[in-house]
Amino acid sequence: SAAILSEEPFGPVAPIAPFDDLDAALEVANSLPFGLAAYAYTDSAATAEKLIAGFEAGILSINHCGGSVPQAPSGGVKDSGYGREGGPEGLEGFLVTKRVSHKLSWGPGGSGGTGSPPSRGGHRGGRPPGGSRA
């Protein structure tokens, strides 16, 4: 087997490996520790669906060599990378998600006193319960 079929080349290279059995070809392709991009050509929708489900790659182009566009997430799997760049998914690595659950008691005896919730602008009178400004 040629070395290029077991390495992750960077450059304008397109190794072609013909096959007779798609399952065997996917097994060989997925046995590598890399998974940045994969390209396939077929005129069969069933084969395309099998490739989509079976290829372990971050980018899969079927019947073209486009691959990446700035509007869509792009990145590899396995030793070819972690995370995504481009598209909304590319921003996730820079964000911190915070889940907040805050319950205010506005019933009789609660912090609101009158049994009605505050206006949309915040606490009544400009001061939160307890009298100090936030």
N, CA, C and O atoms as CSV, one atom per row, in Angstrom:
chain,resi,resn,atom,element,x,y,z
A,1,SER,N,N,0.844,-1.179,0.000
A,1,SER,CA,C,0.000,0.000,0.000
A,1,SER,C,C,0.899,1.255,0.000
A,1,SER,O,O,1.918,1.292,0.688
A,2,ALA,N,N,0.522,2.244,-0.751
A,2,ALA,CA,C,1.300,3.482,-0.850
A,2,ALA,C,C,1.232,4.253,0.463
A,2,ALA,O,O,0.188,4.282,1.115
A,3,ALA,N,N,2.339,4.875,0.850
A,3,ALA,CA,C,2.418,5.628,2.105
A,3,ALA,C,C,1.378,6.733,2.167
A,3,ALA,O,O,0.862,7.028,3.245
A,4,ILE,N,N,1.062,7.344,1.049
A,4,ILE,CA,C,0.107,8.454,1.052
A,4,ILE,C,C,-1.289,8.000,1.491
A,4,ILE,O,O,-2.101,8.814,1.931
A,5,LEU,N,N,-1.559,6.712,1.369
A,5,LEU,CA,C,-2.863,6.189,1.794
A,5,LEU,C,C,-2.938,5.960,3.297
A,5,LEU,O,O,-4.005,5.633,3.817
A,6,SER,N,N,-1.828,6.126,3.999
A,6,SER,CA,C,-1.843,5.941,5.453
A,6,SER,C,C,-1.289,7.157,6.195
A,6,SER,O,O,-1.000,7.077,7.389
A,7,GLU,N,N,-1.141,8.276,5.496
A,7,GLU,CA,C,-0.666,9.522,6.091
A,7,GLU,C,C,-1.732,10.595,5.886
A,7,GLU,O,O,-2.703,10.402,5.155
A,8,GLU,N,N,-1.522,11.731,6.554
A,8,GLU,CA,C,-2.429,12.861,6.361
A,8,GLU,C,C,-1.698,13.932,5.563
A,8,GLU,O,O,-1.037,14.796,6.139
A,9,PRO,N,N,-1.816,13.878,4.224
A,9,PRO,CA,C,-1.094,14.850,3.403
A,9,PRO,C,C,-1.787,16.215,3.429
A,9,PRO,O,O,-3.013,16.306,3.484
A,10,PHE,N,N,-0.981,17.258,3.390
A,10,PHE,CA,C,-1.513,18.608,3.254
A,10,PHE,C,C,-0.992,19.157,1.942
A,10,PHE,O,O,0.212,19.341,1.763
A,11,GLY,N,N,-1.891,19.411,1.050
A,11,GLY,CA,C,-1.487,19.918,-0.251
A,11,GLY,C,C,-2.479,19.475,-1.308
A,11,GLY,O,O,-3.430,18.753,-1.010
A,12,PRO,N,N,-2.266,19.893,-2.509
A,12,PRO,CA,C,-3.181,19.526,-3.591
A,12,PRO,C,C,-2.912,18.101,-4.071
A,12,PRO,O,O,-2.354,17.890,-5.148
A,13,VAL,N,N,-3.314,17.141,-3.265
A,13,VAL,CA,C,-3.079,15.734,-3.587
A,13,VAL,C,C,-4.422,15.004,-3.526
A,13,VAL,O,O,-5.215,15.214,-2.609
A,14,ALA,N,N,-4.659,14.159,-4.501
A,14,ALA,CA,C,-5.903,13.395,-4.525
A,14,ALA,C,C,-5.602,11.928,-4.802
A,14,ALA,O,O,-5.714,11.486,-5.945
A,15,PRO,N,N,-5.225,11.165,-3.783
A,15,PRO,CA,C,-5.015,9.732,-4.016
A,15,PRO,C,C,-6.345,9.053,-4.320
A,15,PRO,O,O,-7.369,9.350,-3.705
A,16,ILE,N,N,-6.307,8.154,-5.263
A,16,ILE,CA,C,-7.522,7.440,-5.672
A,16,ILE,C,C,-7.317,5.969,-5.388
A,16,ILE,O,O,-6.306,5.386,-5.780
A,17,ALA,N,N,-8.281,5.367,-4.703
A,17,ALA,CA,C,-8.199,3.946,-4.368
A,17,ALA,C,C,-9.500,3.269,-4.801
A,17,ALA,O,O,-10.520,3.384,-4.121
A,18,PRO,N,N,-9.461,2.574,-5.917
A,18,PRO,CA,C,-10.684,1.870,-6.341
A,18,PRO,C,C,-11.002,0.722,-5.391
A,18,PRO,O,O,-10.114,0.190,-4.725
A,19,PHE,N,N,-12.282,0.347,-5.335
A,19,PHE,CA,C,-12.708,-0.729,-4.442
A,19,PHE,C,C,-13.914,-1.432,-5.045
A,19,PHE,O,O,-14.599,-0.890,-5.912
A,20,ASP,N,N,-14.160,-2.642,-4.574
A,20,ASP,CA,C,-15.320,-3.412,-5.018
A,20,ASP,C,C,-16.388,-3.500,-3.936
A,20,ASP,O,O,-17.564,-3.695,-4.244
A,21,ASP,N,N,-15.994,-3.359,-2.672
A,21,ASP,CA,C,-16.916,-3.521,-1.546
A,21,ASP,C,C,-16.888,-2.242,-0.703
A,21,ASP,O,O,-15.867,-1.935,-0.088
A,22,LEU,N,N,-17.996,-1.496,-0.667
A,22,LEU,CA,C,-18.042,-0.222,0.041
A,22,LEU,C,C,-17.782,-0.390,1.541
A,22,LEU,O,O,-17.075,0.426,2.132
A,23,ASP,N,N,-18.328,-1.412,2.151
A,23,ASP,CA,C,-18.090,-1.636,3.587
A,23,ASP,C,C,-16.606,-1.850,3.875
A,23,ASP,O,O,-16.079,-1.330,4.859
A,24,ALA,N,N,-15.931,-2.618,3.012
A,24,ALA,CA,C,-14.492,-2.850,3.189
A,24,ALA,C,C,-13.711,-1.557,2.972
A,24,ALA,O,O,-12.741,-1.295,3.683
A,25,ALA,N,N,-14.123,-0.750,2.001
A,25,ALA,CA,C,-13.439,0.519,1.743
A,25,ALA,C,C,-13.602,1.467,2.933
A,25,ALA,O,O,-12.638,2.125,3.324
A,26,LEU,N,N,-14.796,1.551,3.514
A,26,LEU,CA,C,-15.007,2.390,4.695
A,26,LEU,C,C,-14.191,1.893,5.881
A,26,LEU,O,O,-13.665,2.691,6.656
A,27,GLU,N,N,-14.087,0.595,6.020
A,27,GLU,CA,C,-13.288,0.017,7.111
A,27,GLU,C,C,-11.817,0.412,6.968
A,27,GLU,O,O,-11.172,0.773,7.953
A,28,VAL,N,N,-11.290,0.345,5.757
A,28,VAL,CA,C,-9.898,0.735,5.523
A,28,VAL,C,C,-9.721,2.239,5.789
A,28,VAL,O,O,-8.784,2.647,6.476
A,29,ALA,N,N,-10.619,3.045,5.244
A,29,ALA,CA,C,-10.515,4.502,5.421
A,29,ALA,C,C,-10.620,4.880,6.899
A,29,ALA,O,O,-9.863,5.725,7.377
A,30,ASN,N,N,-11.531,4.274,7.607
A,30,ASN,CA,C,-11.748,4.613,9.018
A,30,ASN,C,C,-10.712,4.008,9.957
A,30,ASN,O,O,-10.675,4.351,11.138
A,31,SER,N,N,-9.870,3.112,9.445
A,31,SER,CA,C,-8.840,2.503,10.297
A,31,SER,C,C,-7.682,3.457,10.561
A,31,SER,O,O,-6.870,3.216,11.454
A,32,LEU,N,N,-7.604,4.526,9.797
A,32,LEU,CA,C,-6.537,5.510,9.981
A,32,LEU,C,C,-6.824,6.374,11.209
A,32,LEU,O,O,-7.984,6.543,11.583
A,33,PRO,N,N,-5.787,6.919,11.839
A,33,PRO,CA,C,-6.003,7.787,12.995
A,33,PRO,C,C,-6.393,9.207,12.599
A,33,PRO,O,O,-6.501,10.078,13.462
A,34,PHE,N,N,-6.605,9.454,11.309
A,34,PHE,CA,C,-6.917,10.790,10.820
A,34,PHE,C,C,-8.353,10.865,10.344
A,34,PHE,O,O,-8.972,9.841,10.054
A,35,GLY,N,N,-8.879,12.065,10.264
A,35,GLY,CA,C,-10.236,12.226,9.765
A,35,GLY,C,C,-10.588,13.674,9.493
A,35,GLY,O,O,-11.622,14.159,9.953
A,36,LEU,N,N,-9.739,14.372,8.748
A,36,LEU,CA,C,-10.048,15.769,8.445
A,36,LEU,C,C,-11.109,15.847,7.350
A,36,LEU,O,O,-12.182,16.411,7.564
A,37,ALA,N,N,-10.819,15.294,6.198
A,37,ALA,CA,C,-11.743,15.402,5.073
A,37,ALA,C,C,-11.761,14.112,4.270
A,37,ALA,O,O,-10.777,13.376,4.212
A,38,ALA,N,N,-12.899,13.863,3.657
A,38,ALA,CA,C,-13.055,12.702,2.779
A,38,ALA,C,C,-13.833,13.151,1.547
A,38,ALA,O,O,-14.690,14.032,1.623
A,39,TYR,N,N,-13.525,12.542,0.432
A,39,TYR,CA,C,-14.162,12.883,-0.839
A,39,TYR,C,C,-14.578,11.598,-1.517
A,39,TYR,O,O,-13.854,10.603,-1.490
A,40,ALA,N,N,-15.743,11.625,-2.121
A,40,ALA,CA,C,-16.228,10.439,-2.816
A,40,ALA,C,C,-17.066,10.862,-4.019
A,40,ALA,O,O,-17.658,11.942,-4.039
A,41,TYR,N,N,-17.100,10.008,-4.992
A,41,TYR,CA,C,-17.893,10.250,-6.188
A,41,TYR,C,C,-18.795,9.051,-6.411
A,41,TYR,O,O,-18.340,7.907,-6.397
A,42,THR,N,N,-20.066,9.318,-6.616
A,42,THR,CA,C,-21.034,8.246,-6.860
A,42,THR,C,C,-22.237,8.816,-7.590
A,42,THR,O,O,-22.516,10.012,-7.496
A,43,ASP,N,N,-22.948,7.968,-8.314
A,43,ASP,CA,C,-24.210,8.389,-8.920
A,43,ASP,C,C,-25.390,7.724,-8.209
A,43,ASP,O,O,-26.521,7.754,-8.695
A,44,SER,N,N,-25.108,7.130,-7.059
A,44,SER,CA,C,-26.133,6.415,-6.306
A,44,SER,C,C,-26.465,7.147,-4.998
A,44,SER,O,O,-25.582,7.380,-4.173
A,45,ALA,N,N,-27.735,7.506,-4.814
A,45,ALA,CA,C,-28.165,8.147,-3.566
A,45,ALA,C,C,-27.987,7.195,-2.385
A,45,ALA,O,O,-27.650,7.636,-1.287
A,46,ALA,N,N,-28.206,5.909,-2.592
A,46,ALA,CA,C,-28.038,4.926,-1.508
A,46,ALA,C,C,-26.575,4.848,-1.080
A,46,ALA,O,O,-26.280,4.754,0.112
A,47,THR,N,N,-25.658,4.887,-2.050
A,47,THR,CA,C,-24.231,4.869,-1.718
A,47,THR,C,C,-23.846,6.146,-0.987
A,47,THR,O,O,-23.084,6.100,-0.021
A,48,ALA,N,N,-24.363,7.286,-1.437
A,48,ALA,CA,C,-24.073,8.556,-0.767
A,48,ALA,C,C,-24.535,8.511,0.687
A,48,ALA,O,O,-23.810,8.962,1.574
A,49,GLU,N,N,-25.711,7.983,0.942
A,49,GLU,CA,C,-26.216,7.874,2.318
A,49,GLU,C,C,-25.332,6.963,3.162
A,49,GLU,O,O,-25.091,7.240,4.337
A,50,LYS,N,N,-24.857,5.888,2.569
A,50,LYS,CA,C,-23.970,4.975,3.288
A,50,LYS,C,C,-22.635,5.656,3.601
A,50,LYS,O,O,-22.069,5.445,4.673
A,51,LEU,N,N,-22.136,6.464,2.678
A,51,LEU,CA,C,-20.898,7.209,2.903
A,51,LEU,C,C,-21.086,8.228,4.027
A,51,LEU,O,O,-20.225,8.356,4.898
A,52,ILE,N,N,-22.196,8.946,4.013
A,52,ILE,CA,C,-22.490,9.941,5.046
A,52,ILE,C,C,-22.518,9.286,6.421
A,52,ILE,O,O,-21.945,9.808,7.378
A,53,ALA,N,N,-23.177,8.159,6.514
A,53,ALA,CA,C,-23.287,7.456,7.799
A,53,ALA,C,C,-21.982,6.779,8.206
A,53,ALA,O,O,-21.707,6.632,9.397
A,54,GLY,N,N,-21.175,6.364,7.227
A,54,GLY,CA,C,-20.025,5.528,7.535
A,54,GLY,C,C,-18.670,6.202,7.634
A,54,GLY,O,O,-17.802,5.721,8.363
A,55,PHE,N,N,-18.463,7.305,6.920
A,55,PHE,CA,C,-17.153,7.955,6.939
A,55,PHE,C,C,-16.902,8.638,8.275
A,55,PHE,O,O,-17.761,9.363,8.777
A,56,GLU,N,N,-15.734,8.411,8.848
A,56,GLU,CA,C,-15.312,9.097,10.073
A,56,GLU,C,C,-14.422,10.261,9.660
A,56,GLU,O,O,-13.196,10.150,9.666
A,57,ALA,N,N,-15.046,11.371,9.304
A,57,ALA,CA,C,-14.322,12.561,8.860
A,57,ALA,C,C,-15.124,13.791,9.246
A,57,ALA,O,O,-16.353,13.752,9.296
A,58,GLY,N,N,-14.429,14.874,9.514
A,58,GLY,CA,C,-15.102,16.119,9.864
A,58,GLY,C,C,-15.730,16.809,8.677
A,58,GLY,O,O,-16.689,17.565,8.835
A,59,ILE,N,N,-15.207,16.563,7.494
A,59,ILE,CA,C,-15.712,17.160,6.256
A,59,ILE,C,C,-15.884,16.033,5.250
A,59,ILE,O,O,-14.968,15.238,5.043
A,60,LEU,N,N,-17.031,15.961,4.635
A,60,LEU,CA,C,-17.281,14.966,3.593
A,60,LEU,C,C,-17.873,15.671,2.388
A,60,LEU,O,O,-18.929,16.296,2.486
A,61,SER,N,N,-17.202,15.576,1.257
A,61,SER,CA,C,-17.693,16.142,0.002
A,61,SER,C,C,-17.998,14.994,-0.938
A,61,SER,O,O,-17.148,14.143,-1.202
A,62,ILE,N,N,-19.212,14.983,-1.435
A,62,ILE,CA,C,-19.626,13.936,-2.370
A,62,ILE,C,C,-19.885,14.583,-3.723
A,62,ILE,O,O,-20.686,15.508,-3.848
A,63,ASN,N,N,-19.198,14.081,-4.718
A,63,ASN,CA,C,-19.305,14.521,-6.114
A,63,ASN,C,C,-18.770,15.931,-6.359
A,63,ASN,O,O,-19.132,16.556,-7.355
A,64,HIS,N,N,-17.926,16.438,-5.481
A,64,HIS,CA,C,-17.232,17.711,-5.709
A,64,HIS,C,C,-16.066,17.806,-4.727
A,64,HIS,O,O,-15.928,16.977,-3.828
A,65,CYS,N,N,-15.243,18.814,-4.908
A,65,CYS,CA,C,-14.076,19.001,-4.038
A,65,CYS,C,C,-14.200,20.260,-3.193
A,65,CYS,O,O,-13.188,20.776,-2.718
A,66,GLY,N,N,-15.404,20.765,-2.994
A,66,GLY,CA,C,-15.605,22.004,-2.251
A,66,GLY,C,C,-15.153,21.916,-0.817
A,66,GLY,O,O,-14.221,22.616,-0.422
A,67,GLY,N,N,-15.775,21.092,-0.044
A,67,GLY,CA,C,-15.366,20.890,1.344
A,67,GLY,C,C,-15.760,21.990,2.282
A,67,GLY,O,O,-16.830,21.926,2.887
A,68,SER,N,N,-14.930,23.004,2.427
A,68,SER,CA,C,-15.128,24.040,3.431
A,68,SER,C,C,-15.616,25.350,2.838
A,68,SER,O,O,-15.178,25.773,1.768
A,69,VAL,N,N,-16.532,25.980,3.557
A,69,VAL,CA,C,-16.975,27.345,3.276
A,69,VAL,C,C,-17.052,28.068,4.614
A,69,VAL,O,O,-17.317,27.430,5.632
A,70,PRO,N,N,-16.828,29.380,4.646
A,70,PRO,CA,C,-16.793,30.093,5.920
A,70,PRO,C,C,-18.104,30.039,6.715
A,70,PRO,O,O,-18.083,30.162,7.940
A,71,GLN,N,N,-19.224,29.859,6.046
A,71,GLN,CA,C,-20.515,29.864,6.716
A,71,GLN,C,C,-20.833,28.547,7.427
A,71,GLN,O,O,-21.797,28.474,8.189
A,72,ALA,N,N,-20.050,27.533,7.189
A,72,ALA,CA,C,-20.346,26.214,7.744
A,72,ALA,C,C,-19.223,25.766,8.670
A,72,ALA,O,O,-18.071,26.163,8.493
A,73,PRO,N,N,-19.558,24.944,9.653
A,73,PRO,CA,C,-18.501,24.447,10.547
A,73,PRO,C,C,-17.515,23.566,9.796
A,73,PRO,O,O,-17.878,22.833,8.876
A,74,SER,N,N,-16.262,23.658,10.213
A,74,SER,CA,C,-15.214,22.892,9.561
A,74,SER,C,C,-14.222,22.425,10.610
A,74,SER,O,O,-13.851,23.188,11.502
A,75,GLY,N,N,-13.796,21.190,10.508
A,75,GLY,CA,C,-12.801,20.650,11.424
A,75,GLY,C,C,-12.735,19.149,11.295
A,75,GLY,O,O,-13.598,18.528,10.674
A,76,GLY,N,N,-11.707,18.567,11.885
A,76,GLY,CA,C,-11.486,17.138,11.759
A,76,GLY,C,C,-11.941,16.356,12.974
A,76,GLY,O,O,-12.461,16.909,13.943
A,77,VAL,N,N,-11.730,15.054,12.892
A,77,VAL,CA,C,-11.987,14.134,13.996
A,77,VAL,C,C,-10.714,13.311,14.211
A,77,VAL,O,O,-9.781,13.378,13.411
A,78,LYS,N,N,-10.686,12.556,15.269
A,78,LYS,CA,C,-9.529,11.730,15.625
A,78,LYS,C,C,-8.294,12.621,15.774
A,78,LYS,O,O,-8.373,13.676,16.404
A,79,ASP,N,N,-7.169,12.218,15.211
A,79,ASP,CA,C,-5.930,12.991,15.323
A,79,ASP,C,C,-5.894,14.199,14.389
A,79,ASP,O,O,-4.892,14.914,14.346
A,80,SER,N,N,-6.950,14.431,13.658
A,80,SER,CA,C,-6.987,15.557,12.723
A,80,SER,C,C,-7.566,16.819,13.338
A,80,SER,O,O,-7.749,17.818,12.642
A,81,GLY,N,N,-7.850,16.789,14.600
A,81,GLY,CA,C,-8.314,18.019,15.227
A,81,GLY,C,C,-9.463,17.823,16.172
A,81,GLY,O,O,-10.108,16.776,16.217
A,82,TYR,N,N,-9.694,18.883,16.932
A,82,TYR,CA,C,-10.769,18.891,17.908
A,82,TYR,C,C,-11.485,20.228,17.784
A,82,TYR,O,O,-10.838,21.268,17.662
A,83,GLY,N,N,-12.794,20.212,17.812
A,83,GLY,CA,C,-13.554,21.448,17.709
A,83,GLY,C,C,-13.821,21.823,16.264
A,83,GLY,O,O,-13.439,21.113,15.334
A,84,ARG,N,N,-14.484,22.950,16.102
A,84,ARG,CA,C,-14.861,23.428,14.772
A,84,ARG,C,C,-14.512,24.895,14.634
A,84,ARG,O,O,-14.473,25.638,15.615
A,85,GLU,N,N,-14.261,25.299,13.406
A,85,GLU,CA,C,-14.114,26.717,13.102
A,85,GLU,C,C,-15.080,27.021,11.975
A,85,GLU,O,O,-15.412,26.147,11.175
A,86,GLY,N,N,-15.525,28.252,11.919
A,86,GLY,CA,C,-16.512,28.639,10.919
A,86,GLY,C,C,-17.914,28.326,11.389
A,86,GLY,O,O,-18.122,27.407,12.181
A,87,GLY,N,N,-18.874,29.086,10.904
A,87,GLY,CA,C,-20.269,28.897,11.274
A,87,GLY,C,C,-20.493,29.137,12.760
A,87,GLY,O,O,-19.547,29.444,13.485
A,88,PRO,N,N,-21.720,29.004,13.220
A,88,PRO,CA,C,-22.027,29.217,14.638
A,88,PRO,C,C,-21.254,28.266,15.563
A,88,PRO,O,O,-20.902,28.642,16.681
A,89,GLU,N,N,-20.993,27.056,15.107
A,89,GLU,CA,C,-20.258,26.083,15.916
A,89,GLU,C,C,-18.840,26.544,16.202
A,89,GLU,O,O,-18.265,26.176,17.226
A,90,GLY,N,N,-18.266,27.348,15.306
A,90,GLY,CA,C,-16.918,27.862,15.500
A,90,GLY,C,C,-16.820,28.844,16.652
A,90,GLY,O,O,-15.735,29.049,17.195
A,91,LEU,N,N,-17.929,29.452,17.032
A,91,LEU,CA,C,-17.938,30.397,18.147
A,91,LEU,C,C,-18.052,29.705,19.500
A,91,LEU,O,O,-17.695,30.293,20.521
A,92,GLU,N,N,-18.536,28.483,19.527
A,92,GLU,CA,C,-18.797,27.802,20.795
A,92,GLU,C,C,-17.570,27.690,21.678
A,92,GLU,O,O,-17.701,27.733,22.901
A,93,GLY,N,N,-16.387,27.548,21.111
A,93,GLY,CA,C,-15.173,27.446,21.906
A,93,GLY,C,C,-14.812,28.735,22.623
A,93,GLY,O,O,-13.997,28.729,23.546
A,94,PHE,N,N,-15.411,29.836,22.204
A,94,PHE,CA,C,-15.120,31.126,22.813
A,94,PHE,C,C,-16.209,31.576,23.779
A,94,PHE,O,O,-16.107,32.645,24.380
A,95,LEU,N,N,-17.237,30.771,23.927
A,95,LEU,CA,C,-18.367,31.140,24.769
A,95,LEU,C,C,-18.369,30.339,26.061
A,95,LEU,O,O,-17.851,29.224,26.125
A,96,VAL,N,N,-18.952,30.922,27.066
A,96,VAL,CA,C,-19.163,30.230,28.329
A,96,VAL,C,C,-20.662,30.206,28.557
A,96,VAL,O,O,-21.305,31.252,28.640
A,97,THR,N,N,-21.204,29.026,28.655
A,97,THR,CA,C,-22.632,28.894,28.877
A,97,THR,C,C,-22.904,28.881,30.372
A,97,THR,O,O,-22.248,28.176,31.139
A,98,LYS,N,N,-23.866,29.662,30.756
A,98,LYS,CA,C,-24.244,29.710,32.167
A,98,LYS,C,C,-25.743,29.471,32.270
A,98,LYS,O,O,-26.534,30.170,31.635
A,99,ARG,N,N,-26.124,28.507,33.049
A,99,ARG,CA,C,-27.532,28.254,33.321
A,99,ARG,C,C,-27.854,28.918,34.640
A,99,ARG,O,O,-27.188,28.669,35.645
A,100,VAL,N,N,-28.874,29.763,34.645
A,100,VAL,CA,C,-29.282,30.467,35.854
A,100,VAL,C,C,-30.720,30.113,36.164
A,100,VAL,O,O,-31.586,30.181,35.293
A,101,SER,N,N,-30.969,29.742,37.382
A,101,SER,CA,C,-32.321,29.507,37.873
A,101,SER,C,C,-32.507,30.414,39.080
A,101,SER,O,O,-31.820,30.264,40.090
A,102,HIS,N,N,-33.437,31.354,38.972
A,102,HIS,CA,C,-33.629,32.348,40.021
A,102,HIS,C,C,-35.116,32.463,40.302
A,102,HIS,O,O,-35.879,32.917,39.450
A,103,LYS,N,N,-35.522,32.061,41.469
A,103,LYS,CA,C,-36.924,32.122,41.835
A,103,LYS,C,C,-37.113,33.204,42.880
A,103,LYS,O,O,-36.437,33.218,43.908
A,104,LEU,N,N,-38.027,34.098,42.608
A,104,LEU,CA,C,-38.400,35.135,43.565
A,104,LEU,C,C,-39.769,34.786,44.124
A,104,LEU,O,O,-40.652,34.370,43.375
A,105,SER,N,N,-39.953,34.945,45.391
A,105,SER,CA,C,-41.250,34.696,46.006
A,105,SER,C,C,-41.989,36.015,46.085
A,105,SER,O,O,-41.561,36.930,46.789
A,106,TRP,N,N,-43.097,36.118,45.370
A,106,TRP,CA,C,-43.864,37.357,45.353
A,106,TRP,C,C,-45.222,37.203,46.021
A,106,TRP,O,O,-46.086,38.067,45.865
A,107,GLY,N,N,-45.422,36.139,46.749
A,107,GLY,CA,C,-46.686,35.933,47.448
A,107,GLY,C,C,-46.684,36.628,48.798
A,107,GLY,O,O,-45.673,37.208,49.193
A,108,PRO,N,N,-47.794,36.576,49.505
A,108,PRO,CA,C,-47.874,37.172,50.846
A,108,PRO,C,C,-46.752,36.625,51.730
A,108,PRO,O,O,-46.539,35.415,51.795
A,109,GLY,N,N,-46.044,37.518,52.404
A,109,GLY,CA,C,-44.946,37.108,53.264
A,109,GLY,C,C,-43.648,36.911,52.520
A,109,GLY,O,O,-42.607,36.692,53.139
A,110,GLY,N,N,-43.692,36.988,51.169
A,110,GLY,CA,C,-42.477,36.836,50.383
A,110,GLY,C,C,-41.780,38.168,50.221
A,110,GLY,O,O,-42.174,39.155,50.841
A,111,SER,N,N,-40.746,38.208,49.391
A,111,SER,CA,C,-39.942,39.417,49.279
A,111,SER,C,C,-40.662,40.545,48.563
A,111,SER,O,O,-40.249,41.698,48.683
A,112,GLY,N,N,-41.738,40.251,47.814
A,112,GLY,CA,C,-42.437,41.320,47.116
A,112,GLY,C,C,-43.470,42.015,47.974
A,112,GLY,O,O,-43.775,43.184,47.741
A,113,GLY,N,N,-44.013,41.333,48.953
A,113,GLY,CA,C,-44.908,41.944,49.928
A,113,GLY,C,C,-46.349,42.053,49.510
A,113,GLY,O,O,-47.217,41.804,50.347
A,114,THR,N,N,-46.678,42.405,48.284
A,114,THR,CA,C,-48.066,42.657,47.923
A,114,THR,C,C,-48.697,41.491,47.161
A,114,THR,O,O,-49.889,41.534,46.855
A,115,GLY,N,N,-47.952,40.496,46.864
A,115,GLY,CA,C,-48.504,39.360,46.142
A,115,GLY,C,C,-48.460,39.510,44.637
A,115,GLY,O,O,-48.941,38.621,43.935
A,116,SER,N,N,-47.899,40.602,44.095
A,116,SER,CA,C,-47.806,40.776,42.651
A,116,SER,C,C,-46.345,40.877,42.251
A,116,SER,O,O,-45.524,41.374,43.023
A,117,PRO,N,N,-46.006,40.410,41.045
A,117,PRO,CA,C,-44.605,40.440,40.608
A,117,PRO,C,C,-44.171,41.864,40.295
A,117,PRO,O,O,-45.011,42.748,40.128
A,118,PRO,N,N,-42.867,42.089,40.215
A,118,PRO,CA,C,-42.376,43.428,39.868
A,118,PRO,C,C,-42.666,43.751,38.416
A,118,PRO,O,O,-42.980,42.863,37.624
A,119,SER,N,N,-42.561,45.017,38.072
A,119,SER,CA,C,-42.725,45.423,36.683
A,119,SER,C,C,-41.538,44.900,35.892
A,119,SER,O,O,-40.561,44.422,36.469
A,120,ARG,N,N,-41.623,44.989,34.564
A,120,ARG,CA,C,-40.547,44.486,33.716
A,120,ARG,C,C,-39.242,45.224,33.953
A,120,ARG,O,O,-38.171,44.700,33.649
A,121,GLY,N,N,-39.316,46.431,34.490
A,121,GLY,CA,C,-38.119,47.224,34.690
A,121,GLY,C,C,-37.308,46.816,35.902
A,121,GLY,O,O,-36.223,47.362,36.107
A,122,GLY,N,N,-37.769,45.904,36.698
A,122,GLY,CA,C,-37.004,45.458,37.856
A,122,GLY,C,C,-37.803,45.599,39.129
A,122,GLY,O,O,-39.028,45.477,39.111
A,123,HIS,N,N,-37.133,45.853,40.226
A,123,HIS,CA,C,-37.776,45.942,41.527
A,123,HIS,C,C,-38.547,47.247,41.657
A,123,HIS,O,O,-38.143,48.276,41.117
A,124,ARG,N,N,-39.664,47.192,42.381
A,124,ARG,CA,C,-40.439,48.401,42.621
A,124,ARG,C,C,-39.647,49.380,43.471
A,124,ARG,O,O,-38.909,48.988,44.375
A,125,GLY,N,N,-39.813,50.651,43.166
A,125,GLY,CA,C,-39.148,51.671,43.954
A,125,GLY,C,C,-37.662,51.774,43.662
A,125,GLY,O,O,-36.965,52.520,44.351
A,126,GLY,N,N,-37.146,51.054,42.666
A,126,GLY,CA,C,-35.746,51.149,42.321
A,126,GLY,C,C,-34.808,50.426,43.280
A,126,GLY,O,O,-33.593,50.439,43.084
A,127,ARG,N,N,-35.355,49.803,44.303
A,127,ARG,CA,C,-34.504,49.113,45.263
A,127,ARG,C,C,-34.923,47.653,45.360
A,127,ARG,O,O,-36.118,47.359,45.391
A,128,PRO,N,N,-33.977,46.745,45.407
A,128,PRO,CA,C,-34.317,45.330,45.566
A,128,PRO,C,C,-34.784,45.069,46.986
A,128,PRO,O,O,-34.523,45.881,47.874
A,129,PRO,N,N,-35.467,43.958,47.223
A,129,PRO,CA,C,-35.848,43.613,48.585
A,129,PRO,C,C,-34.622,43.635,49.491
A,129,PRO,O,O,-33.560,43.145,49.108
A,130,GLY,N,N,-34.757,44.187,50.664
A,130,GLY,CA,C,-33.643,44.296,51.585
A,130,GLY,C,C,-33.129,45.726,51.669
A,130,GLY,O,O,-32.357,46.043,52.573
A,131,GLY,N,N,-33.540,46.601,50.745
A,131,GLY,CA,C,-33.281,48.018,50.856
A,131,GLY,C,C,-31.992,48.529,50.237
A,131,GLY,O,O,-31.875,49.744,50.075
A,132,SER,N,N,-31.024,47.714,49.882
A,132,SER,CA,C,-29.783,48.244,49.333
A,132,SER,C,C,-29.826,48.227,47.824
A,132,SER,O,O,-30.509,47.402,47.218
A,133,ARG,N,N,-29.097,49.140,47.223
A,133,ARG,CA,C,-29.043,49.175,45.743
A,133,ARG,C,C,-28.092,48.095,45.234
A,133,ARG,O,O,-27.076,47.787,45.858
A,134,ALA,N,N,-28.454,47.530,44.080
A,134,ALA,CA,C,-27.617,46.490,43.473
A,134,ALA,C,C,-26.465,47.092,42.727
A,134,ALA,O,O,-25.654,46.365,42.151
